[in-house]
C-alpha cells in the first residue's frame, strides 16, 4: 500500500464506512495503522517524529479522521501545540495536508472564543512562515462537518495543501509535499513556535 493509495481509500470510503460499526472495521485499520505506516516509511528511520492516525473513539467514528505527524519536542497529541496532519473533509473526496494548531487546548482555554483565537494566532504564524507560502499555499481549509472539533480544525489551520483524488496517484509529489510540510514544522519550532505570536 502506498501513501497515496491509503489516503485515497480513506477519502473515498469514509462516508459509507461511518454507517457501519467502528470496531474491527477494515478502514479503521487503514487510518490507525496502514496510512501511518506509509508516512513512517517516507519519513525514514532517523526522522524522530511520531505518526498517529485517528478514526474515532470507542464505538464512534470521528467527524473528521486524521493522520498526524508530531515532533515530540513540541507535542505528542493533536490536542495541543502544533503538528502536521492529513485531514479528510466530510462533504467531498479530497485530502488536506495542514500545519495546524492543537484545537482541544484552545477550546479549553478560550471556550466559545476558541476559533477566533486560533484564527488570530494562525495569522501570526503564517506571517512567521511567509517563506513557505509558495510551497504550502492553502491559507484556509473547509471540512464540511458541523461541530466544535471540525470548526476548530478549520480555524487551527496555519498553511498547507489540498489534494483532489487524482492528485493522490503522484507518490513523488506526496513525498515532496510531506518534506515541505515537515520543513515548515521544523522552521516554526526554530522560530519560537506558538510563543512567536504576540498576544
C-alpha angles and dihedrals in degrees: 000000000000123000091250092051092050093048092047092049092053093047093048101039105035099086092056095036089061089066089065128066113278096222111102092350111156092226089054087059091051090053097043100037117001100055095037089051089054092050089050090050091054092046093053129217098288098053098099094211128130117228121199136169129204127199094168142290130285108329096338125096116225118252086229119022118209145192111205138190114209129194101215090214087063106030143326094205140060089229097076144016116019135293146162115265144174109222127190119214115225096217103050143024102263142107129222123208102204136180096212145177124238107269106193094055089052091050090051093048101040105024111193090002094059097104093050090048092049092049091049094050090043089058090053093046091050089054089052089052098042090131088067095053094103097047095042104028103161107109095176137025134198121211101181096223129117121229144071098282099048090046089048092051090053092049092044094058114116104175139323147115139287123219129200116211093262090056091060093072091071103085093176091057091047090052092048092046091049089052090050091050091050091048089054090047091052092045092052090053092048091049094054103274117227090348088067090071114085117234 
